Amino acid sequence: GQPLGVLDGIPIAVKDNFNTAGIETTCASNMLKGYISPYNATVVQKLLDQGAVLLGKTNLDEFAMGSGSTDGVFGPVRNPWSYSRQYKEKSLPKSPSEDEESNWVITGGSSGGSAAAVSSFTCFAALGSDTGGSTRNPAAHCGVVGLKPTYGLISRHGLIPLVNSMDVPGILTRCVDDAAVVLGSLAGHDPKDSTTIQDKFKPFELPNLTDVSKLSIGIPKEYHAPGLSSEVLALWSKAADLFKDAGAKVIEVSLPHTHYSIVCYHVLCTAEVASNMARFDGLEYGHRSDMNKSTESMYAATRREGFNDVVRGRILSGNYFLLKQNYENYFIKAQKVRRLIANDFVKVFESGVDILLTPTTLSDAVPYVEFIKEDNRTRSAQDDILTQAANMAGLPAINVPTALSERGLPVGLQFIGRSFQEKQLLTVAKWFEKRVKFPAIQLEEVERHDHGVLQHQKSASFS
């Protein structure tokens, strides 16, 4: 009978790589099938303490390794926009034999399940994790807000790690104000996570920005990456003009080491994956093979049965980079490049730029049948190219849904801010969100029940 907090009764969903006491946590892998954690991740506990209601755990790429949410043991996540009126009207079957079943599009990854849950009105907010863009990428494809906070602002305790030095719990909501509310409940020091900030975090309400004339918006030229679709490029230019017309200073900036970030990320990511995955040995928790010839054979068989090809491939790569004879040439060199990437951002922000405006993804969501033509690693290298530099530098970044593509699918743009300046980042994102008036998804079932709300949001002024 007593109010618990600002999230009283708010339905939320949690990506299945956050530990939840008494509820299975699988990371969408056979390795953790049936594993029930004895404790809650700090972020899950904080949400429950504030009165949030956990609706369920959401699907992902196995151990969050991927950019499509297609590689988990539960099968791929389908993008709710595949079943929207906007997409159906634009995507007529190419041939009579092509049915709706083969036409559905991916959510992006690896937090695709959480993005789909928010996008389809299943919950108001969801937790994702963001190591190289895994919250912002699916947010862009599913037409929702995806926030990756500054590294160290939110506790990672209880998040099953992928890359300890880059992982950040991400927040998926339907509007920027909601993201600020959830952030206020989650941020701050956690004695169980030594990488969290020591300072006390004060939750904030976002002001309504009316004057952007004092703002300086940076447009990084390196983000005009190979493969960037003409639609996304046009929207990016239009967004820059929107700020310019409102009186903000919009300048082209350079982040020269961006070109190397995806290669650098591959080395650092796989090296930390190899280290993190060593704990899944069949001895303490999770799957254990019946092979009983020797401890070695049981250990090998357990990992062969428990992990999919993607995870095994990353473990092999990581161990190769960490070999004594390769360590200097790969791991140490990648760490040095990472520092250069982080310094690029520092220089740009020191030059007076407040916020960087970039695309989030190269294009809108692709059909599943097209996505799986390429392997996981190739896809991840392409899809994370615009998002993972922010993880390298530990900076806060947010995807804001901007407009619908010609195919009737969402396209988002990304804002990157200074370290621990979430309030400024979210305030600018909110200003932008109000100007673009992104249309609500029109799902047949929802439309019947919630006609009024959707009618109110139908005008798309920024396409």
C-alpha positions as CSV (number, residue, x, y, z in Angstrom):
1,G,0.0,0.0,0.0
2,Q,3.0,2.3,0.1
3,P,4.5,4.0,-2.9
4,L,8.0,2.7,-3.6
5,G,9.4,5.2,-6.1
6,V,9.1,7.0,-9.4
7,L,8.7,3.7,-11.3
8,D,5.7,2.4,-9.3
9,G,3.9,-0.1,-11.4
10,I,5.8,0.6,-14.6
11,P,6.3,-2.5,-16.7
12,I,9.9,-3.1,-17.7
13,A,11.8,-5.9,-19.4
14,V,15.5,-6.9,-18.9
15,K,17.9,-8.3,-21.4
16,D,18.8,-11.9,-20.5
17,N,22.4,-11.2,-19.6
18,F,21.5,-9.4,-16.4
19,N,21.3,-11.7,-13.4
20,T,17.8,-12.0,-11.9
21,A,17.3,-13.8,-8.5
22,G,15.0,-16.8,-8.9
23,I,14.6,-16.3,-12.6
24,E,16.6,-18.1,-15.3
25,T,19.4,-16.1,-16.8
26,T,20.7,-17.8,-20.0
27,C,22.5,-15.2,-22.2
28,A,20.6,-17.0,-25.0
29,S,23.1,-19.9,-24.8
30,N,23.0,-23.6,-24.1
31,M,25.9,-23.0,-21.7
32,L,23.6,-21.3,-19.2
33,K,20.4,-23.2,-19.9
34,G,18.6,-23.6,-16.6
35,Y,21.0,-21.4,-14.7
36,I,19.2,-19.4,-11.9
37,S,21.2,-16.7,-10.3
38,P,21.1,-16.3,-6.5
39,Y,21.1,-12.5,-6.7
40,N,19.9,-9.6,-8.7
41,A,22.1,-7.4,-10.9
42,T,22.4,-4.0,-9.2
43,V,20.4,-2.3,-12.0
44,V,17.6,-4.8,-11.7
45,Q,17.5,-4.4,-7.9
46,K,17.4,-0.6,-8.3
47,L,14.5,-0.8,-10.7
48,L,12.5,-3.2,-8.4
49,D,13.3,-0.9,-5.4
50,Q,11.7,2.0,-7.3
51,G,8.5,-0.1,-7.9
52,A,9.1,-1.2,-11.5
53,V,7.4,-4.5,-12.5
54,L,9.6,-7.0,-14.3
55,L,7.5,-8.4,-17.2
56,G,10.2,-10.8,-18.4
57,K,13.7,-11.4,-19.8
58,T,14.5,-10.5,-23.5
59,N,16.2,-12.3,-26.3
60,L,19.7,-11.4,-27.6
61,D,22.6,-12.7,-29.6
62,E,24.4,-15.5,-27.7
63,F,26.4,-13.8,-24.9
64,A,25.6,-10.5,-26.6
65,M,28.0,-11.3,-29.5
66,G,26.4,-9.9,-32.6
67,S,24.5,-7.0,-34.2
68,G,21.3,-8.6,-35.4
69,S,19.8,-10.5,-32.4
70,T,19.7,-13.6,-34.7
71,D,22.3,-15.9,-33.1
72,G,20.8,-16.9,-29.8
73,V,19.5,-20.4,-29.0
74,F,15.9,-19.1,-28.9
75,G,16.1,-18.1,-32.6
76,P,16.1,-14.6,-34.1
77,V,14.1,-11.6,-32.8
78,R,11.6,-10.2,-35.3
79,N,11.3,-6.5,-35.6
80,P,7.7,-5.3,-34.7
81,W,7.9,-2.8,-37.6
82,S,7.8,-5.9,-39.9
83,Y,4.1,-6.1,-39.0
84,S,3.4,-2.4,-39.0
85,R,1.0,-0.8,-41.4
86,Q,3.7,1.7,-42.5
87,Y,6.0,-1.2,-43.7
88,K,3.3,-3.4,-45.1
89,E,2.0,-0.6,-47.3
90,K,5.4,0.0,-48.8
91,S,6.8,-3.5,-49.1
92,L,4.7,-5.4,-51.6
93,P,5.9,-8.9,-52.2
94,K,8.3,-9.0,-55.2
95,S,6.7,-12.2,-56.5
96,P,3.4,-14.0,-55.8
97,S,5.4,-16.9,-54.1
98,E,7.1,-14.5,-51.6
99,D,4.9,-14.5,-48.6
100,E,4.9,-12.3,-45.5
101,E,6.9,-14.9,-43.6
102,S,10.1,-14.2,-45.6
103,N,9.7,-10.5,-45.5
104,W,10.3,-9.7,-41.9
105,V,13.2,-7.5,-40.9
106,I,15.8,-7.9,-38.1
107,T,15.8,-5.7,-34.9
108,G,19.6,-5.1,-34.8
109,G,21.6,-6.3,-31.8
110,S,22.5,-7.5,-29.5
111,S,19.7,-6.0,-27.3
112,G,17.1,-6.7,-30.0
113,G,14.7,-8.4,-27.7
114,S,14.6,-5.3,-25.4
115,A,14.2,-2.9,-28.3
116,A,11.3,-5.0,-29.8
117,A,9.6,-5.2,-26.4
118,V,9.6,-1.4,-26.0
119,S,8.7,-0.8,-29.7
120,S,5.7,-3.1,-29.6
121,F,4.2,-1.5,-26.5
122,T,4.9,-4.6,-24.4
123,C,6.7,-2.4,-21.8
124,F,7.6,1.2,-21.1
125,A,11.3,0.7,-20.7
126,A,13.9,-2.1,-21.0
127,L,17.5,-2.7,-20.0
128,G,20.0,-3.6,-22.7
129,S,23.8,-3.7,-22.6
130,D,26.0,-1.7,-24.8
131,T,29.6,-2.8,-25.6
132,G,29.9,-1.6,-29.2
133,G,26.5,-0.2,-30.0
134,S,24.3,-3.0,-28.8
135,T,21.6,-0.7,-27.3
136,R,21.7,2.1,-29.9
137,N,21.8,-0.1,-33.0
138,P,18.5,-2.0,-32.2
139,A,17.0,1.3,-30.9
140,A,17.6,2.8,-34.4
141,H,16.1,-0.2,-36.2
142,C,13.1,-0.4,-33.9
143,G,12.3,3.3,-33.7
144,V,12.9,3.8,-30.0
145,V,15.3,5.8,-27.8
146,G,18.5,4.0,-26.9
147,L,20.8,5.5,-24.3
148,K,24.4,4.4,-23.6
149,P,25.5,6.3,-20.4
150,T,29.1,7.2,-19.7
151,Y,31.2,4.2,-18.7
152,G,31.2,4.1,-14.9
153,L,27.9,6.0,-14.3
154,I,25.8,2.8,-13.9
155,S,26.9,-0.4,-12.1
156,R,27.9,-3.4,-14.1
157,H,27.6,-5.7,-11.1
158,G,25.4,-8.7,-12.2
159,L,25.7,-8.0,-15.9
160,I,27.4,-11.1,-17.4
161,P,30.5,-9.5,-18.9
162,L,31.4,-9.4,-22.6
163,V,34.2,-6.7,-22.6
164,N,34.7,-5.4,-19.1
165,S,36.4,-2.2,-20.2
166,M,33.5,-1.2,-22.5
167,D,30.3,-2.8,-21.2
168,V,27.6,-0.3,-20.0
169,P,24.0,-1.1,-19.1
170,G,21.8,0.6,-21.7
171,I,18.3,2.1,-21.4
172,L,15.6,1.7,-24.1
173,T,12.4,3.8,-23.9
174,R,9.9,5.4,-26.2
175,C,10.9,9.0,-25.5
176,V,13.9,10.9,-24.1
177,D,12.1,12.0,-20.9
178,D,11.5,8.4,-20.0
179,A,15.2,7.6,-20.5
180,A,16.1,10.4,-18.1
181,V,13.7,9.0,-15.5
182,V,15.2,5.5,-15.7
183,L,18.7,6.9,-15.7
184,G,17.9,8.8,-12.4
185,S,16.9,5.5,-10.8
186,L,20.0,3.6,-12.0
187,A,23.0,5.9,-11.9
188,G,25.5,6.3,-9.1
189,H,28.2,4.6,-7.1
190,D,27.9,0.9,-6.3
191,P,30.3,-0.6,-3.7
192,K,30.1,-3.9,-5.6
193,D,31.5,-2.4,-8.8
194,S,34.9,-0.6,-8.4
195,T,34.6,1.0,-11.9
196,T,31.5,3.1,-10.9
197,I,32.0,6.8,-10.1
198,Q,32.4,7.8,-6.4
199,D,30.4,11.0,-6.7
200,K,26.8,11.1,-5.7
201,F,24.4,11.2,-8.7
202,K,21.5,13.6,-8.5
203,P,18.5,12.6,-10.7
204,F,17.4,15.4,-12.9
205,E,14.3,16.5,-14.8
206,L,15.0,17.6,-18.4
207,P,14.3,21.3,-19.1
208,N,12.5,22.4,-22.2
209,L,15.3,23.9,-24.3
210,T,14.0,26.9,-26.2
211,D,17.2,28.6,-27.2
212,V,19.9,26.5,-29.0
213,S,22.0,29.5,-30.1
214,K,24.7,28.9,-27.5
215,L,25.1,25.3,-28.7
216,S,27.9,24.0,-30.8
217,I,27.1,20.9,-32.8
218,G,30.0,18.9,-34.3
219,I,29.6,16.9,-37.5
220,P,32.5,14.3,-37.7
221,K,33.4,13.9,-41.3
222,E,34.8,10.3,-40.7
223,Y,31.2,9.1,-40.0
224,H,30.5,9.5,-43.7
225,A,31.5,5.9,-43.8
226,P,31.5,3.5,-46.7
227,G,28.1,1.8,-47.1
228,L,26.2,4.7,-45.6
229,S,22.8,4.8,-47.4
230,S,21.8,7.9,-49.3
231,E,18.6,8.1,-47.1
232,V,20.5,8.2,-43.8
233,L,23.0,10.7,-45.3
234,A,20.1,13.0,-46.3
235,L,18.5,12.8,-42.9
236,W,21.8,13.5,-41.2
237,S,22.2,16.7,-43.4
238,K,18.6,17.7,-42.7
239,A,19.1,17.3,-38.9
240,A,22.3,19.5,-39.1
241,D,20.3,22.1,-41.0
242,L,17.5,21.9,-38.3
243,F,20.1,23.0,-35.7
244,K,21.6,25.6,-37.9
245,D,18.2,27.2,-38.7
246,A,17.4,27.3,-35.0
247,G,20.6,29.3,-34.4
248,A,23.1,26.7,-33.2
249,K,26.6,26.7,-34.5
250,V,27.2,23.6,-36.7
251,I,30.8,22.8,-37.6
252,E,32.5,19.9,-39.4
253,V,35.1,18.2,-37.1
254,S,37.6,15.5,-37.5
255,L,38.1,12.3,-35.5
256,P,41.1,11.0,-37.5
257,H,41.5,7.6,-35.8
258,T,37.8,6.5,-36.3
259,H,38.9,4.5,-39.4
260,Y,41.0,2.2,-37.1
261,S,38.4,1.8,-34.4
262,I,36.6,-1.3,-35.7
263,V,39.9,-3.3,-36.2
264,C,41.1,-2.1,-32.8
265,Y,37.7,-3.1,-31.3
266,H,37.9,-6.6,-32.8
267,V,41.3,-7.2,-31.1
268,L,40.3,-5.8,-27.6
269,C,36.8,-7.4,-27.7
270,T,38.0,-10.9,-28.5
271,A,40.9,-10.7,-26.0
272,E,38.5,-9.8,-23.2
273,V,35.9,-12.4,-24.4
274,A,38.6,-15.1,-24.3
275,S,39.3,-14.1,-20.7
276,N,35.7,-13.7,-19.6
277,M,34.5,-17.0,-21.1
278,A,37.1,-19.0,-19.2
279,R,34.7,-19.1,-16.3
280,F,32.3,-21.4,-18.2
281,D,34.1,-24.6,-17.7
282,G,31.4,-27.0,-16.6
283,L,32.7,-27.2,-13.1
284,E,30.9,-24.5,-11.2
285,Y,27.7,-23.6,-13.0
286,G,25.9,-23.9,-16.3
287,H,26.1,-26.8,-18.7
288,R,28.4,-29.8,-18.0
289,S,29.2,-32.5,-20.6
290,D,28.8,-36.2,-19.8
291,M,32.3,-36.8,-21.1
292,N,34.1,-38.3,-18.2
293,K,37.4,-39.6,-19.6
294,S,39.3,-36.8,-17.9
295,T,38.8,-33.3,-16.6
296,E,40.4,-31.9,-19.8
297,S,38.1,-33.8,-22.1
298,M,35.0,-32.8,-20.0
299,Y,36.1,-29.2,-20.1
300,A,36.6,-29.3,-23.9
301,A,33.4,-31.1,-24.5
302,T,31.4,-28.8,-22.3
303,R,32.6,-25.7,-24.1
304,R,32.1,-27.3,-27.5
305,E,28.5,-28.2,-26.6
306,G,27.7,-25.0,-24.7
307,F,28.9,-22.3,-27.0
308,N,27.9,-21.6,-30.6
309,D,30.3,-21.0,-33.5
310,V,30.3,-17.2,-33.0
311,V,31.4,-17.5,-29.3
312,R,34.0,-20.2,-30.0
313,G,35.4,-18.1,-32.9
314,R,35.8,-15.1,-30.7
315,I,37.5,-17.1,-27.9
316,L,39.9,-18.6,-30.5
317,S,40.8,-15.1,-31.9
318,G,41.2,-13.6,-28.4
319,N,43.5,-16.4,-27.3
320,Y,45.6,-15.9,-30.5
321,F,46.0,-12.2,-29.8
322,L,46.9,-12.9,-26.2
323,L,49.7,-15.4,-27.0
324,K,53.0,-14.4,-25.6
325,Q,54.5,-13.9,-29.1
326,N,51.5,-11.9,-30.3
327,Y,50.6,-9.8,-27.2
328,E,52.8,-6.8,-28.1
329,N,51.8,-6.7,-31.8
330,Y,48.1,-7.0,-31.2
331,F,46.8,-6.4,-27.7
332,I,49.2,-3.6,-26.7
333,K,49.0,-1.9,-30.1
334,A,45.2,-2.0,-29.9
335,Q,45.3,-0.4,-26.5
336,K,47.5,2.4,-27.8
337,V,45.1,3.0,-30.8
338,R,42.2,3.1,-28.3
339,R,43.9,5.9,-26.4
340,L,44.3,7.8,-29.7
341,I,40.6,7.3,-30.5
342,A,39.6,8.6,-27.0
343,N,42.0,11.6,-27.4
344,D,40.3,12.5,-30.7
345,F,37.1,13.1,-28.8
346,V,38.8,15.0,-26.0
347,K,40.4,17.4,-28.6
348,V,37.0,18.0,-30.3
349,F,35.2,18.7,-27.1
350,E,38.0,21.0,-25.9
351,S,37.7,23.0,-29.1
352,G,34.3,24.1,-27.9
353,V,32.0,21.5,-29.5
354,D,29.2,20.5,-27.1
355,I,27.5,17.6,-28.8
356,L,28.4,15.4,-31.8
357,L,25.7,14.5,-34.3
358,T,26.2,11.3,-36.4
359,P,24.2,8.5,-38.0
360,T,23.5,5.5,-35.7
361,T,23.3,2.8,-38.4
362,L,24.3,2.6,-42.1
363,S,20.8,2.0,-43.3
364,D,17.3,0.9,-42.0
365,A,16.8,-2.7,-40.9
366,V,17.4,-5.4,-43.5
367,P,15.3,-8.5,-44.1
368,Y,16.4,-11.5,-42.0
369,V,17.0,-13.6,-45.2
370,E,19.4,-11.0,-46.4
371,F,21.1,-10.5,-43.1
372,I,22.1,-14.1,-42.6
373,K,23.9,-14.2,-46.0
374,E,27.0,-12.8,-44.3
375,D,28.7,-14.2,-41.2
376,N,28.3,-12.7,-37.7
377,R,31.8,-11.1,-37.6
378,T,31.4,-9.4,-41.0
379,R,28.0,-8.1,-40.0
380,S,29.2,-6.8,-36.6
381,A,32.1,-5.0,-38.2
382,Q,29.7,-3.2,-40.6
383,D,26.9,-2.5,-38.2
384,D,29.0,-1.3,-35.2
385,I,31.1,1.1,-37.3
386,L,29.2,4.2,-36.3
387,T,28.6,3.3,-32.6
388,Q,31.6,1.6,-31.1
389,A,34.0,4.5,-31.0
390,A,31.9,6.0,-28.2
391,N,32.4,2.8,-26.2
392,M,36.2,3.0,-26.8
393,A,36.2,6.5,-25.3
394,G,33.6,5.7,-22.6
395,L,31.4,8.6,-23.7
396,P,27.6,8.9,-23.4
397,A,25.6,8.5,-26.6
398,I,21.9,8.3,-27.5
399,N,19.9,7.2,-30.5
400,V,16.9,9.3,-31.3
401,P,14.3,7.9,-33.8
402,T,14.2,10.5,-36.6
403,A,12.1,9.5,-39.6
404,L,10.8,6.5,-41.6
405,S,12.7,5.3,-44.6
406,E,11.2,4.9,-48.1
407,R,10.4,1.3,-47.0
408,G,8.4,2.5,-44.0
409,L,11.1,1.5,-41.4
410,P,12.7,3.6,-38.7
411,V,15.9,5.5,-39.1
412,G,17.7,7.0,-36.1
413,L,20.5,9.5,-35.5
414,Q,23.0,9.5,-32.7
415,F,24.2,12.2,-30.4
416,I,27.5,11.8,-28.5
417,G,28.2,14.0,-25.5
418,R,31.0,14.7,-23.1
419,S,31.8,12.4,-20.2
420,F,29.2,12.5,-17.4
421,Q,27.3,15.3,-19.2
422,E,24.1,13.2,-19.6
423,K,21.9,16.1,-18.7
424,Q,23.1,18.2,-21.6
425,L,23.1,15.3,-24.0
426,L,19.5,14.3,-23.1
427,T,18.3,18.0,-23.2
428,V,19.6,18.4,-26.7
429,A,18.1,15.0,-27.7
430,K,14.7,16.0,-26.3
431,W,14.8,19.3,-28.2
432,F,15.5,17.3,-31.4
433,E,12.9,14.7,-30.7
434,K,10.2,17.4,-30.3
435,R,11.2,18.9,-33.7
436,V,11.2,15.7,-35.7
437,K,7.9,14.2,-34.4
438,F,8.7,10.6,-35.1
439,P,5.5,8.7,-35.9
440,A,4.2,5.9,-33.7
441,I,4.2,2.4,-35.0
442,Q,0.8,1.4,-36.3
443,L,0.2,-2.2,-35.3
444,E,-3.2,-3.5,-36.2
445,E,-4.0,-5.0,-32.8
446,V,-2.7,-2.0,-30.8
447,E,-4.5,0.4,-33.1
448,R,-7.9,-1.0,-32.2
449,H,-7.3,-0.7,-28.5
450,D,-5.3,2.5,-28.4
451,H,-6.6,4.5,-31.3
452,G,-6.6,7.9,-29.6
453,V,-2.9,7.8,-28.6
454,L,-1.8,6.8,-32.1
455,Q,-3.9,9.3,-33.9
456,H,-2.2,12.0,-31.8
457,Q,1.2,10.9,-32.9
458,K,0.7,10.2,-36.6
459,S,2.1,13.3,-38.2
460,A,5.5,12.6,-39.5
461,S,7.0,16.0,-40.3
462,F,10.7,15.0,-40.8
463,S,10.7,12.3,-43.5
